[in-house]
Amino acid sequence: MPYENQRATGESLIALQQSALFQEFAGRIRAPEVEAVDPLLPTDIPRSSSEINRIVAIDGSLVTETLKDGFPGAEASLVQLALVYVDLRKLQTKAETKIIPPRAFNEMDTAHTLQAVLPGRNVVREDGLPPRDYFRASVFEALQGKVVAHGHETLLETYEILVSGRDTPFKCPHCDAPTLPSTGRSTCSHCDGELLSTDQLRFHERFNETGPNGEPHGEVMRFLEIVLLLNVLRYFLSSDAAIRVLPDIAFVLDGPLAAFGQFASVAPRVKAELRRIHEECVRRTGRGLLLFSLIKTGQFVEHFEQIDFDREKGPGRYFTEQSALLPSINYIHRNIVYRPSNAKEWGKDTYFGRMVLYKSKTGQKMVVNTPMTSEQADDLSDVSLAAYPRLGDALTIVDRLSTYLFEGGFVPIVRAHSHAAIPLKLGGEILKSLFEEDV
Ligand SMILES: [Zn+2]
């Protein structure tokens, strides 16, 4: 992605618009269809009376550094994932105070972090393993971590369950021969090279031997976040005591509920697993999973800014506070992400979340994703409430915390992020404590 300041601004933009070539180009662009499109109107979202006070936020951070002692130009990224539990009952608020003292948060949340170092170009392991293979090994090893104690599965086990039964061949990273996915460590039948169960995601194929590796490293971080989410959710299915509180906990992620790039191929698996967990939760507790993510930038947020314009009152005044807009796939194709009419639906292969444009109680505009855990949610033309499970509860939480939504984002996410940025000791029993507390 281009950096923000790489975009044309000021004088260079004027020069661009005046250039004959640019005008010729503009003349060749097809104008939007004049066919009338129904404007997006707010949908009334019923709110439930039960109060959700527990939030589990998952967020990763990534810092890439040049290694001083390595080969010239050697780079590595430190990935840190944080799992933060926020107890809103401990959040003491005064009506007029918008800034919470940092100490209040320290008393309010507990965190777990998971760290991994991903090598970039020019980094050779002690035993001579070259950079790309070192990167492959690091992805596999990052999954050895365990966030939930007490005999719960490792992240690797969660991942291998997620991809079990996949039979799409991929190229052996050593000899390029077509290879079938395997579990754990195994050996290539063609070249005897070591294969890892994570090789099938082919992160290593994007590894850049000569340039920066921010993109593959970022994809690995996002992948780890999703595996961590599933790992934690699966933990709640493991006992009756745990599943009893599952519907009373809000799980919050930063960024879209989607899988892009090399691991996009597992997006349908993630969707199916979330739906299975949701359905089992409904079967055993009568209520479903409360999961959502928040998106602060991108095309949907920009579109929301554009349509929130009142001819008389000006920008930001068209929609009232607490307006929720549910765009159908038709609306999305015509107004937000262009797709020819015969093209595949936008996001069909990568997303496991539905888009909700929401203006909070305090007027902030954001995009909320709710998971596609129902048949209605799977049908992108369906904008009935059944397509957005527990949306009312999600929006209530956003409202309760929207006083504290600031530049840096949503409080639990900011907290997760700050924890992700501070190395903490692994271990502890955060999730166990969740269901041992009084409800
Ligand atoms: Zn091979």
Residues whose N, C-alpha, C, O or C-beta is under 5 A from the ligand:
A	BS01	ZN	C172 H174 C175 C188 H190 C191 G193
